[in-house]
Amino acid sequence: MRDPRQALAETLGLLDSLLGKGQRRDDVLDVGRLSVECGVPPDAVRTLLKGGRPPMEDITDRIVRRIAHLRETRRRPDGSRHSYEEIASSFGATRASLSNLVNGRMNPKKTGDAADPGRRPARPGGPLASTQAGVERFFFGEPNGWLSAEPESALDEALQPVLARLRAAADPETDRRAPVLRAAAALPEDEWRLLERFIDTLVRKVREERGTRG
């Protein structure tokens, strides 16, 4: 298995090699968007992009923080957050068990469960492991390790769509489209998705027209 730091360094090196003339990382990377996608705080994302190490984090705290992050960033269509009851009931848990876990770790002073700064990070197991799998299934459709992934691995995964767009722009077979693709590669993730939907709609329309003519 590849070392997460090495894998991230290789991804960033490849990304740099694919930048167009005069482009910088800042032109194609949106720290805020990457933070939303990978669940790593913006300051830690900036540190990782510079080759540094973010502060150590207990894995239980990481899982709980990312559960709260998912509720804030993956909302219902009407903009409201998914309730603890809705999430917990999807995997047979109770609202109280999930809300107490999150609120107890996010607000230790209120519960008396203050974290020991000297403790070693633990591995998730037992009820926490089943909670992690259930929450991931609720938000992603399947357990995928997103909640507990190390910051380097999480950011590396979030960088892959950016890398794919830069590769498309650098493809020598698409020279005529290269300027457009380079501009598209710099779009924020939400605008890129809008562009993808527009292209899909256009392709379907062209195919339908050709089918009619035939």
C-alpha positions as CSV (number, residue, x, y, z in Angstrom):
1,M,0.0,0.0,0.0
2,R,1.4,3.4,-1.0
3,D,2.4,5.8,1.7
4,P,-0.3,8.6,1.8
5,R,2.2,11.4,2.0
6,Q,4.2,10.0,-1.0
7,A,1.0,9.5,-3.0
8,L,-0.1,13.1,-2.4
9,A,3.3,14.4,-3.3
10,E,3.2,12.4,-6.5
11,T,-0.3,13.7,-7.4
12,L,0.8,17.3,-6.7
13,G,4.0,16.8,-8.8
14,L,1.9,15.5,-11.7
15,L,-0.5,18.3,-11.3
16,D,2.3,20.9,-11.5
17,S,3.6,19.2,-14.6
18,L,0.3,19.6,-16.3
19,L,-0.2,23.3,-15.6
20,G,-0.4,25.5,-18.7
21,K,2.2,28.1,-19.5
22,G,1.9,30.9,-16.9
23,Q,-0.5,28.9,-14.7
24,R,0.0,28.3,-11.0
25,R,-1.6,25.9,-8.6
26,D,-3.7,28.7,-7.2
27,D,-5.2,29.1,-10.7
28,V,-6.7,25.6,-10.7
29,L,-7.1,24.7,-7.0
30,D,-9.9,26.1,-4.8
31,V,-8.9,25.5,-1.2
32,G,-12.4,26.0,0.0
33,R,-13.9,23.5,-2.5
34,L,-11.2,21.0,-1.7
35,S,-12.0,21.3,2.0
36,V,-15.6,20.7,1.3
37,E,-14.9,17.6,-0.8
38,C,-12.3,16.0,1.4
39,G,-13.4,17.0,4.9
40,V,-10.0,18.5,5.8
41,P,-10.1,22.0,7.3
42,P,-8.9,24.7,4.9
43,D,-5.8,25.6,7.0
44,A,-4.8,21.9,6.9
45,V,-5.4,21.7,3.2
46,R,-3.1,24.7,2.7
47,T,-0.5,23.0,4.8
48,L,-0.7,19.8,2.9
49,L,-0.4,21.6,-0.5
50,K,2.8,23.1,0.8
51,G,4.2,19.7,1.7
52,G,3.7,20.2,5.4
53,R,2.0,18.0,8.1
54,P,-1.3,19.1,9.6
55,P,-1.8,18.8,13.4
56,M,-2.3,15.3,14.8
57,E,-5.9,14.4,15.3
58,D,-7.4,11.6,17.3
59,I,-9.3,9.3,14.8
60,T,-12.5,9.4,16.8
61,D,-12.4,13.2,16.8
62,R,-11.7,13.1,13.1
63,I,-14.7,10.8,12.4
64,V,-17.0,12.9,14.5
65,R,-15.8,16.2,13.0
66,R,-16.4,14.9,9.5
67,I,-19.9,13.7,10.4
68,A,-20.7,17.2,11.4
69,H,-19.0,18.4,8.2
70,L,-21.2,16.2,6.1
71,R,-24.3,17.5,7.7
72,E,-23.2,21.1,7.0
73,T,-22.1,20.5,3.4
74,R,-24.3,17.7,2.0
75,R,-27.7,19.1,2.7
76,R,-31.2,18.3,1.5
77,P,-32.4,19.8,-1.7
78,D,-34.2,22.5,0.3
79,G,-31.0,23.5,2.0
80,S,-31.8,22.1,5.4
81,R,-29.5,19.7,7.2
82,H,-30.2,16.0,7.5
83,S,-31.4,15.3,11.1
84,Y,-29.6,13.0,13.4
85,E,-32.7,10.9,13.6
86,E,-32.9,10.6,9.8
87,I,-29.2,9.5,9.6
88,A,-29.2,7.2,12.6
89,S,-32.4,5.4,11.7
90,S,-31.0,4.5,8.3
91,F,-28.6,2.1,10.0
92,G,-30.6,1.0,13.0
93,A,-29.2,3.4,15.5
94,T,-31.0,6.0,17.7
95,R,-31.0,9.7,17.3
96,A,-29.6,10.1,20.9
97,S,-26.7,7.8,20.3
98,L,-25.5,9.7,17.2
99,S,-26.2,13.2,18.5
100,N,-24.5,12.4,21.8
101,L,-21.5,11.0,20.1
102,V,-21.1,14.1,17.9
103,N,-22.0,16.8,20.5
104,G,-20.0,15.0,23.2
105,R,-16.8,15.1,21.1
106,M,-17.4,18.5,19.5
107,N,-18.2,20.1,22.9
108,P,-16.2,18.2,25.5
109,K,-16.4,20.9,28.1
110,K,-20.2,20.6,28.2
111,T,-20.1,16.9,28.8
112,G,-17.0,16.6,31.0
113,D,-15.4,14.3,28.4
114,A,-12.3,16.5,27.8
115,A,-9.8,15.0,25.4
116,D,-6.4,14.0,26.7
117,P,-3.9,15.8,24.5
118,G,-1.3,13.2,25.2
119,R,-3.3,10.2,24.2
120,R,-2.4,8.2,21.1
121,P,-4.8,8.1,18.2
122,A,-7.0,5.0,18.4
123,R,-8.4,2.9,15.6
124,P,-12.2,2.9,15.2
125,G,-13.9,-0.3,16.3
126,G,-17.1,-1.7,17.7
127,P,-20.0,0.7,17.8
128,L,-17.9,3.5,16.2
129,A,-17.0,1.4,13.2
130,S,-20.7,0.5,12.6
131,T,-21.6,4.2,13.0
132,Q,-19.0,5.2,10.5
133,A,-20.2,2.6,8.0
134,G,-23.8,3.6,8.5
135,V,-23.1,7.4,8.1
136,E,-21.0,6.8,5.0
137,R,-23.7,4.6,3.5
138,F,-26.3,7.3,4.2
139,F,-24.3,10.0,2.4
140,F,-22.4,8.1,-0.2
141,G,-24.4,5.0,-0.9
142,E,-21.7,2.7,0.5
143,P,-19.1,2.6,3.2
144,N,-15.9,4.0,1.7
145,G,-13.6,5.0,4.6
146,W,-14.2,8.8,4.0
147,L,-14.8,9.6,7.6
148,S,-11.5,8.1,8.9
149,A,-9.2,8.7,5.9
150,E,-5.9,10.3,6.7
151,P,-5.8,14.0,5.6
152,E,-3.2,13.2,2.9
153,S,-5.4,10.4,1.4
154,A,-8.6,12.5,1.6
155,L,-7.0,15.4,-0.2
156,D,-5.3,13.2,-2.7
157,E,-8.8,11.8,-3.6
158,A,-10.3,15.2,-3.9
159,L,-7.5,16.3,-6.3
160,Q,-8.3,13.5,-8.8
161,P,-11.1,15.4,-10.7
162,V,-8.8,18.4,-11.0
163,L,-6.0,16.2,-12.3
164,A,-8.4,14.5,-14.8
165,R,-9.3,17.9,-16.2
166,L,-5.7,19.0,-16.5
167,R,-4.9,15.7,-18.3
168,A,-7.7,16.3,-20.7
169,A,-6.4,19.8,-21.4
170,A,-2.9,18.5,-22.0
171,D,-3.9,15.7,-24.4
172,P,-2.1,16.3,-27.7
173,E,-5.1,14.9,-29.6
174,T,-7.2,17.8,-28.4
175,D,-5.0,20.7,-29.5
176,R,-8.0,22.5,-31.1
177,R,-9.9,22.3,-27.9
178,A,-7.0,22.9,-25.5
179,P,-7.7,26.6,-24.8
180,V,-11.3,25.7,-23.9
181,L,-10.3,22.7,-21.8
182,R,-7.6,24.7,-19.9
183,A,-10.2,27.4,-19.1
184,A,-12.6,24.6,-18.0
185,A,-9.9,23.1,-15.8
186,A,-9.8,26.3,-13.7
187,L,-13.5,26.3,-13.0
188,P,-14.8,25.7,-9.5
189,E,-16.2,22.3,-8.9
190,D,-19.9,23.4,-9.0
191,E,-19.4,25.3,-12.3
192,W,-17.5,22.3,-13.8
193,R,-20.5,20.1,-13.0
194,L,-22.8,22.5,-14.7
195,L,-20.6,22.5,-17.7
196,E,-20.6,18.7,-17.7
197,R,-24.4,18.6,-17.6
198,F,-24.6,21.1,-20.5
199,I,-22.2,19.0,-22.6
200,D,-24.2,15.8,-21.8
201,T,-27.4,17.5,-22.9
202,L,-25.8,18.8,-26.1
203,V,-24.4,15.3,-26.9
204,R,-27.8,13.7,-26.4
205,K,-29.5,16.4,-28.6
206,V,-26.9,15.9,-31.4
207,R,-27.4,12.1,-31.3
208,E,-31.2,12.5,-31.4
209,E,-31.0,14.8,-34.4
210,R,-28.7,12.4,-36.2
211,G,-31.1,9.6,-35.4
212,T,-34.1,11.6,-36.8
213,R,-32.2,12.4,-40.0
214,G,-31.2,8.8,-40.5
